[in-house]
Amino acid sequence: VRGGTPSDASVGRHRGSLQPRSPRGLGVLPRTRAEARRPLATRPTPLARPPPPPRRPRPRGVRDRRAVGSVFSPAADAMDDERLKSGDAGETSAATYVASAACAPFRGAHRWIHNLADAVGWQLIAFIGSCHFGLKGALMGLVGHASLPYAQRVLKLSAEQSQRYGIVAMFPWSIKPVVGMISDVLPIGGYNKRYYMFGASLLGAGAVTYMATATLGDDHASAMTYVSALVLINLQVSVVDLLTEGKYTEKMSDMPEVSSDVVSLVWLVLGFGGVFATVVSFFVLPTKNYRLLYWCAAPFALQAVFTSALGVLPETKAKSQSMNHELLAKHAPLFVIGTFMAFVCAALAAAQLLTTDMFFELWFTAGCALALSVAMFFCMPARLAKATLFLFLTNTTSVSFGSAMQYWFTVDDTCNPGGPHFDYLFFTVYTAVIAQLFGALGIYLFNAYFSRFRMRQALMISALISSVASIGDLAMVMRWNLRWGIPDKWFYLVGDTILEPIVGMMAFMPGTVLISKMCPKNMEATTFAILASFSNLGNALSGSFGVFAMQYAGIKTDVAEDGECDFTNLPTLIVVCGMLLPLLAVPLTFVLIPDMAMTDPVKEDRVGGGEEENAAQEEGERMGLLGGATKAD
């Protein structure tokens, strides 16, 4: 998500996986898999099944419950008889039909979850709920809703400072490769995931509790304390998110037919968590007691401490408790690029805190982007590097000036005369509810329509729509909507609140398909972290370029008493950074993205050789785009 939860997956900026289409339709698990797992002795056969009892004819108007999916029982027959005696058969039919239609979505969801649990297990589904509902949805939603009013009203930060500190706060999301590689090669207590998640959750829960109890002011020390707490909160969510993704990516690799369902489940429960956070914020924000939001977030941070310690995430205990040197040597290039990325992240975060020279930041940020772009080709296979470079460059070149837009929408008339002056309840709560709903619509549209597209087509269409959607921001800043007679709130709802979540989700999902095809066996956490962290680093570099753009354009948002504000050149930023630069993704798709359907496996041409070469070819097919050279190459 742009700013709020930039997991490798971050919405707004990060672009799940697909299953082959079948006569049953996309996203439906085949019944034969669940039935095949049943012991032979327990399968009913026609000879073992007693003949059904004769059924008395039903008068017209009484609907057969089995026709609408309900459970048939003698009690139901008795109820129908009573209704027939009382002469209300027509009412029974109508009531049954309405009740059945109302319950149909719930029955469908129940069957879908049970079928998915048969395939991947209930423990994994439960931990996905703990991570994506509890942490990424509820916890990050509550902290995110508190961030803007806390920055403006308590810490008195400008838009430039807010964006700088946001880059630093998101630092843990970009060092995930280091966490992934350590967890893969060095188990703690025999487990590669459990105790890493437990330690990070302890730190995050402590930071949330501190923010709920501490009283901060508008001095520099308070700002640094606030940023440090956000770093620890993001560390908890990023580590748990990374290791959970590694587990369900492993399942998706072993069972490609459930890939689309797993990704849909992840984003649906994430959406529900966001809606919950929004509802809580609806009641808390009007009180202007912003620390109360952290109190509400604390239980969700604490629950991850217990689910991690108790081993809810299914994991086999390692036989050896020492470092896996064989795995380290086998995937040395991935470890090298992961370590290099960590150093770049640290340097970028330090630059945001130690300097305000905009030209130094510009050249330093450009140097980081160039170094990362070149380094990935030395440490990855060519096709993997190209796909990763695409995700990285599309995020980097979509220069973010989100803090300037947030301040333009929410500051008072003293700072922005004639502006919309949205209150926090509308800007962070009402709009968030609608955005969550239309984000779910984006998931549906992806599964229903975009999953049929070729990879290039899906990414190009999302770039074009994203560029066109920025026209709404331009119209508001130029106040065209008022000339057209459309109030600010209604215009903002249509543009930023409805279109952006749909576009962001449909743009994110194809990128996740690419990532899911690239994870090698036993290295899911590290590979997923590296690919996703390139996307997160792209977001950080985009924010750094955005700080330069705001300084160069002369945007000033000093919300302190007698501070100076200037939004004169904001329309220029929208045109250049919001409408033109995202279009660079269109030519990049032809250069960096393979011309393939998102439902197609990437098969390698078999090259003659011995058993080891054939095994390598099979592993290449399983890993998709990560595979080795082919004849076409």
N, C-alpha and C positions, 0 to 999 in steps of 0.2 A: 504494500500500500504506500502511496506517496507520503513519506513523512511518518505516518502513524505506526504502521507495522510493516516495515520493509523486508519481511522475510524474503527469502529467496523467491520468494514468492512475493512480493509485495504487490497489492492491487494497484492501482493507478499506474504503477511504473513497471511491474513485473508481469510478465506475461504468463483438465489435467490430462489427462491421459485418455487414450481411446480404447474401445474394445471393438472387435470386428462386428459389423452389422449382421443381424440374423433375422429370420422371418418374424421372430418375436419383437423385434425393434431394438433400438439402441438403448443400452443401460439396463437390460433385463437379463438376469443370470439364467443359464440353461438349467432346467429342472434335472436333467440327466446326471449332472455332477453330484447333486445332493443325493439322488436316489442311488447312484452307483456306490456311494459310501456305506449304504446300509448293509448289514450282514445278510447273506442270502436267505438264511432261515427266517428272517423277519419280514421278507418281502411278500406281500399278499399275492396269491395266485388265484386264477379263476376257479380251480377245483377246491381250494381251501376256503373260499369265501362263500358263506351261506346265501341261498337265494334271497332276494329282497322280499319282504312281506308285500302282499297285494295292497295297493293303495286305493282307497275309495275315491271316486271322482269328486272333484271340487267344483262347486258352482262358479260361474263367471263372477269376477270381482274379487276373488280371494287369490292373491299372488303366491306362487310357490316360493318359499323362502330360499330354496336351494338355487333358484334362478337368479337371485340377486346376491348370492355369496354368503347368506346367513347360515347358521347352524340349524339343521332340521332335527326336531325332537318331538316326542309325543306331547309334551307340554304345549308346544306350538300348535299342534292339532287341536288340543282342547281349547286353547284360546280362540282359534278360528271358529270352532263350533259354537262357543259362547257368543261370539260376535254375529255369527249367522243367525242364531236364535233371536238375538236382539234386533236383527234387521239392519245392521250397519256394515254390510259387506263392502259397499262402495267406499265408505269412509276408511275402512281397513285397508283397502287397496291403495288409496291415495296416501294415507299416512305411512304405509309400509314403503311405498315408492319414494316418498320424500326422505324418510329416515335412511333408507338404503343409499340414496343418492348422496346424502350429506356425509355418510360414513365411508363412501367408496374411496376417497383419497387416503383416509386413515388406514383402511384395509390394505390398499396398495402399498403404502409406506411400510406397514407392518410386514407384509410379504417380502418387500425389497430388503429391509434390514435383516430379516431372518435368512434369506438366501445369501446375502453378503456375509453374514456371520458364519454360515455353513462353510463358506469358502476361506475366510481369513481368520475366523475365531472371534469370540466375544471379547476376549481380553484386549485385543488390538483396537476394537471398536470403542471399548470403554476408555482406553488411554487416549485415543483420538479425541474423545469428548473432553477429557481432562485438559489436554493441551490446547485444542483449538476452540473449545467453548470457554473453558475456565481461564486460560492464559491469553491466547491471542485474541479471543473475542471479548470476554468480560473485563479482564484485568487491563489490557491495553486500551480497550474502549473507554473505561472510566478514567484512566490516567490521561488519555488523549483528550477527553472532554474537559479535563481540568487544566490542560497545558496552556491554552490561549488566554483564558481569564487570569490564570496565575501569572503568566508572563507580563500581561498588560497592567493588571490591577495591583499585584503584590510586588513583583520584581521590577516593574517599570522598564522593561526591555524594549528597544526599538525593533523594527522588522529585521534589520540587518543582524543585530545581536541574536534575535530569536532563531534566525536561520543558521547562524554560526553554531550556536549551542545545540541546535537540532542535529547538525552533522556529527558533533562530538558524541551526543547521546546515543546515536545509532551506530557508533563504533563497533559494539559487539556483533552486530549482524554481518560485518565485513571480515571479521577474523574467525568466522565459523570453520574455514578449512583447518586452522590450527587445532581447534577443539575436535573436529572430526578425525584428523589424523592421529591425535593422541589417544582418543577413545578407541580407535580401530586397532592400534598396535600395543596399547598398554592397558590391560584390564585392571580394575580395582576390585579386590575381593572376588575375583573370578568373573566379573561382569564388565562388558565394554560400554554399557549405557547407564545402568541403574545409578551408580554412585556419582557419576558426573552430573546427572540430572538432579540428584539429591543435594549436592554441594551448591550448585548454581541456584537451586530453589531456596536454600537457606539464605543466601546473600540477597536474592530478590525480595523475599518476604521481609527480611530485616529492613531493606531500603523503603519498602512501602509503609511499614509500620513507623519508621522514622519520619517520613513525610506527613503521616497522619498526626503525629504528635508535636513536631517542631514548629516554631514560629519564626518565619524568615522575613527579611525586609528588602529594601531596594538598594542595598550595598553590594559591592563586588563579591565579598565573601559568601553572602547568601546565594548569589547567582552560581558560584562554583559548587556550593553544597547541593544546590538543586540539580545541576548538571551531573554531579557524581551519583546522586541517587537514581537519576534516570538511566545512567550507564549500567548500574547494577540491576535495575528492573529489566532493562533490555537484555542483559546477560542471561538472566533466568529464562526469559521467554525464548531467546534465540537458541540456547543450548537444548532446552527441552524440545523445541520445535525441530531443530536439526536432527536429533537422534530419533524422534518419532518419524520424521520424514524418511530417514534411512531405513526404518523398519518397514513402513508401508510401501516404500519404493522397492524393497526386496520382494515383498509379496506381489507387487505389480509385475515385476520382472519374471517371477516364477509362474504367475497366472495372468497372462496378458488379457484374458477375456474379462477380468474384473477391474481393469485399470480405470475405465471411465466411471464405474460405480464408486470406487474408492476416492477418486478425486472429487466427485460430486458430493460424497458424504463429508469430506473434509471441509469443503467450502460452504456446505449447508449448515453444519454445526458452528462454523466460524460466524456465519451470518446470524444465527440465533443468539450467539454470545454477544455480538455487537448490538442486536436489538435489545437484549437484556440491559446492557450498559446504558443504552440510550434512555430506556424507561426509568432507570434509577436516576440518571442525570436530570431528567425532566422534573423530578421532585427536589433535587438538591441544588441545582444552579440558581433558582430564584432566591434561595436563602443567602446567597453570596458567601457561604461558608465552604470554600473550595477544599479545605482539608477534609471535609466530610466525605468527599469522593474517594480519597485515599483510604479512609476507614472502610468504605464499602468495597474497595478493591482488595483489602488485606485478606479476607477469607479465601479468595480465589488464588492468591499467591501461596497461601499456606496449604491449600489442598494438594498442590503439586509436590510439596515436601513429603506428604504421606503416600501419595500414589507412586512416587518415585522410590521411596524407601521400601515399600511393600512389594515392589516388583510387579505392578499391574501390567506394565509393558512386557509382552512375552519375550523372553530371552534365555538362551541356553548358556549355562555356566561353562566358561572356558576351562579346558583341561590344564592349561599352563597359566600361571600368574605372572610370568615374566614377559618382557617386551618381545613382540613378534618381529624379530629381525628379518625373517624370510619375507614377510609381507612388506616390510619397510623397504627392502632392497628391490622387490618386484615392482613396486609402484613409486620408485624414487622420483621420477619427474613430477608426479602429482604432489609429493611432499615438498619438493623444491618450489614449485609455483605457489603452493599454499603458504609457505613460510615467507616468500617474497611479498605476497599480497598482505600479509600481516604487517610487515615493515612499512609498506606503502600506506596502509590504513593508519598506523600510528603516526607517521609523518604528516599525513593530511590533517588528522585531528589536532596535532600539535600546532600546525600552521594556523588553524582557525583560532586558537587561543593566544598565540604569541605575536601575531602581526596583524595590522590593519592596512598595509600597503596593497592597494588593489592590483597593481601591475605585477608585483611579486607573486601574489596569489594566482593571478592569471597564468603566468609562465610556469609556476610550480605545479598547478593543477594540470595544465597541458602536458608537462613533462611526465607526470604520473600516468596520465591516460596513454601516452605514447609508449612508455616503458611496459605497461601492462599488456598493451595490444601486441607488442613484439614478443614479450616473454611467453605468452600462451602458445605460440607456434613452435617454441623450442621444447616445450614440456608436454604437448598434447599431439595426438594424431591430427592430420590436416583437417579432416571433416569435422571432428570435434572442436578444433580450434576455430574454424570458420563459424560454426553455429554459436559458439560462446562469444566470439567477437561481435556477431550481430546483436545479441542481447545486450552486450556491454555498450556498443556504440549507440544503439537506439536510445538507451537510457541516458547516456552521457550527453548526447547532442540535444535532447529535449530539455533545454536549460530551465531549471526550476526557479521561479520567483514567487513561490506560493505565499511566503510571509508577507510580501508587499500587498498581494491581493487580499489576504486575510485582514490586514490592518485597514485597507481601503474600505472593506465591507463593514468593519465593526467599530472603528474609532468614532468619537463624537464629532459634533459640528465644529468645534474649535479647531480640530486637526484636519478635517475634511469637509469644508462647507458644501452643502448641497449633496452630500453623499447619502448612501442608503441607511447608514447607522443601524445595522442589524444588531439586535440584542443577542446575548449568548444562547438563550433558550432556543431561539429560532435558528441561529447559525450552526449550533453544534448538536441540537436535539431533534427539532422537527425535521430538518433537512437530513439528518443521519438516518431517521426511521425510513424515510422515502428512499434514500440511497441504498439502504440494506435490502429493501424489497426489490428494487430494480437491479441490484447486484445479483440477487437470486434469479431474476429474469435473464440476466446475462449468461448465467450458468445454463439455464434452459435453452436459450438460443444457441449457445455453443454446442450442446449435446444434440439438439434437434437439427441444426442447419450447418454451423461452421465445421462440425466434425466431418462433413461430407466434402469440404473444400480441400484443395491441395494446400500444402503448407505455405507456399508463396502467396497464394490468393488471400488466405486468411490474414496474414500479416500485413499485406498491402492495404486491404480493405480497412483494417483496424487503424492503420496510420492515417489514411485519408479521413476517416470519420473523426479521429482525434483532432486533426487539424481543423476541420470544419466546425467542430464543437466549440473551439475557442472564439468563434465569432460572437457567441453569447456574452463572453466576458468583455469583448471590445464594445459591443453595443451598450452594455451597462455603464462602462467607464465613460463612454462618450455621451451617455444619457439619452441615447436614441430611443430606448424603451419608453421613456416618459413622453417623448414626442409622439410615439405611436399609441399612447394612452394605456400602456401596460405597467402596473405598479412594480416596484423593484422586487418585492418578495415573490410574486407570481413568475416574473421573468427569470429570477434566479432558480426557482424550483424546476422549471422546465429545462434550463440549460445545464447548470452545474450539478443539480441534484438528481435528475432523471437520466440524462444522456451520458454523463461522465462515468457513472458506475457500470452501465451496460458496456460502454466502449472499453473501459479498463479491464473488465472481466474477460470479455471476448478477446482482447489483445494479450492478456496474461496466459490464458489456457493453452494456446499453441506453443508458447515457450516452455511450458511445463511438460508438454508432450515431448519436445526435443530433449529436455533434461532426463525424463524417465527412460529414454532409449539409450542413455549413455553410461549408466552406472554398472561397472564391472562387479562380478561376484566377490563377496566379502569386503568390498570397498565402497558400499553404497553410501555410507555417511560422509566419507571424505570426498568422493566424486560429486555427490549432490551438493555438498557444502561449497566446493570450489566453483562449480558452475553457477550456483545461486549467488555466491558472494561476488562474482564478477558483475552480476546484475545489481547487487547492492552497492558495490563500489561505483558503478555507473551512476547510481542515484546520488551518492555522496559527491562525486565529481560534478554532477549536474547542479547540486546545491551550491558547490563552491563557485562554479561559473556564474550561478545566479546571484551570489553575493557581489561578484565583480560587476555584473550587469546592472544591479541596483545602484551600486556606487557610481558607475560610469554614467547612468541615466540621471543621477542626481535625486534619487528617491530618498526622502527624509521622513522618518516616522518617530520623532522623539515625543513620547506620550507623557513624559514628566512635565511638571508644572512649568509654564513658559517655554516649552519645547517647540522646535520648528518642524513643520510638516510640509512636504511638497510632493504631489503626485502628478506633476505636469507631464512627464514623459512616460507615464505608465502605459498609455495606448501603444507607443512604439515598442515597448517590451512585449506586449501581447502579440503584436503582428510578427515580430522577428522571432521571438522565443517560443511563442505558443502556436503559431500557425505555419511558419516557414520551415523552421529547423526540424520538426517532427517528420516532414515529408522526405527527409534524407533516408528514412527507412525503406522507401519504395525502390530506389536503385540498389540499395544494399541487399535486398532480398534476392536479386538476380545473381549477385556475386557470391553471397555467403550461405544461402539457404538451399538445400537440395530440392529438386523438383519432384516431390513425392506427395502422395495423399497421407493425411494424418493417421489413417487406419492401416496403412501399409507397413509391414515389417521391412526392414532394410536387409535384404539378403545379399550375401557375398557369392560371387562366382567361385565354384570349387576349383581349386588349383591342385593339380596332381601332387602327390607326395606321400609320405609315410603317415603312420597313425598320429604322430605328434602334430603334423601339419593339418591333418583333417580335424583333429580336436581343436586346434587353434581356429580353424575356419568355423566350426560349430560355435565356439565361444564368441567369435566375431559376429555371427548372425544373432546370437542372443543379446549381445550388447548393442546391436543396431549401429548407430552412427559412430560408435567407438571402434568398430571393427577395423581389421587391417587392410592392406592393399588388395585391390581386385584387378582383374584383367583390364577393366575399363580405366582404372587409374594408370 
